[in-house]
Amino acid sequence: MNYFRMTTAVLAIVVFSGCTKKPELAPISGWVQYHDPYFQGTFSYPQGWHIVVEGTKVSMYSSQEAVGKFFD
């Protein structure tokens, strides 16, 4: 009997854990060209995103909050 209850509880957790509402993505209104002078590469990124260049590493962030959180 305990096996049945445990299986039911685990199944309920798995089923209901996927019911959270996913955040909506910000709409992309346009694209901007980025040209890397070191590698001579060019790519497009969404307008309004932030580019952070550290030596030969280029990082893109969707918000200023993300830049502050992950750039440290």
Long-range contacts (C-beta under 8 A, 24 or more apart in sequence): 26-62, 34-58
